[in-house]
Amino acid sequence: MRPGEVAIIAGLEDDDLSTKLMEMGCLPGASIRFNFRAPFGDPVCISVSGYELSLRVAEASTISILN
């Protein structure tokens, strides 16, 4: 995704990480907005469920989206 783009979460691909992400509001069907990437590429900042989250790229890549 590019900064400012919005998508819908289709699901979470990592069973171990999915509980953590769901507790932070990354639920299937929720709207997600990509805000920005840190200067060296990691972490990234997203908005979901009224929160801004900073996630490692490896964590963010486990979120499946629908455009």
N, C-alpha and C positions, 0 to 999 in steps of 0.2 A: 504494500500500500504506500501511497504518497501522502505527505503531510496534508491534512484537511479532508482526506477521503473518509467516507463513512461506509460501513458494511454491517451485515448481520452475522452474528456468531452461529455457525452451523453445528459445531460440536468441538470437543476437545480430544486430541489424539493420544495424550500421555496419561495413562491411568494413575500413575503415582502423583503427577502434577495437577491432574484435573480437580481434585478436591480442593487444593490450595487456590486455584484460579476461580473455582465456583464460589468459594467463601469470599473472594474479593469482588464478586459481582459478574464474573465472566460466564454467564449462563447462556445455553443455547437459546436463540431467539432474541437475545439482547442486541441493541445497537452498539457498535464500537466505532470510535473515531481515532484515527492515527494522528497524533499531534506533532511529534518531532522525534528525531533520532539524535543522540548525543554526538558531539563533534568527532569522536573516534569510532562511531557506529554502534556503541553499546553503552548504556541501555537505550530503550525506546520508551516514549511516553504515549499512553493511550488514555482515552476517556471512555468509561463504561459505567452504566448504572449510577450516574451522578458523581463518579469519582475520577480522579486522574491517577493513573498507576504508572510506575516505572517498572518495566520488565526487562530482563535480559533477553537478547535476541533468541537464544535457545528456548526460553520459556514462551515468548510470543509466537514462535514458529509452530507451537503445538496447538494453536487456536485456528480451527478451520473456519473460513468465512464464506459468505455468499455476497457477491457484489450486486 
